[in-house]
Amino acid sequence: MYKEYFIWIILIFLLVLLFFIDLIVGSVEIPLNEIIKLFFTKTSDFPFFEIIFFDIRLPKTITTVLVGSALSVSGLQMQTIFRNPLAGPYILGISSGASLGVAIFVLGSSFFYNNLSFY
């Protein structure tokens, strides 16, 4: 019983730690004290830190956490529906459909880009 709580505490701690590491690390390294200041007061001594933090890093990090959560829940649902712990996206053809969607997007975007460049 206590082992499960310990594992959950470790996982939540790792999520928070990696969340802040993702906010700190980048082509422009923002110090941890500036990240904490931006997180709680929404102001910084350096205005470009505010732009980088609020326009790029925070939305990217939140999106990463949400997409990872959604993918894990969808995998759990697929394994539960098929009652197969090894069920993957290939069972329903999700991977093939995603590949087709990417191919259509890549080919279609080049078609529209070429037509728009003449105007």
Residue pairs with C-beta under 8 A, 6 or more apart in sequence:
15 65
19 61
19 65
20 32
20 35
22 57
22 60
22 61
22 64
23 30
23 35
23 53
23 57
23 58
23 61
24 30
24 31
24 32
24 35
26 52
26 56
26 57
28 48
28 49
28 52
30 38
30 49
30 52
30 53
30 57
34 44
34 45
34 46
34 49
35 53
37 43
37 44
38 44
38 49
38 50
38 53
38 54
42 50
42 54
43 50
44 50
44 53
75 87
75 88
78 87
78 88
78 89
78 91
78 92
79 85
79 86
79 87
81 87
82 91
84 91
89 95
89 98
90 96
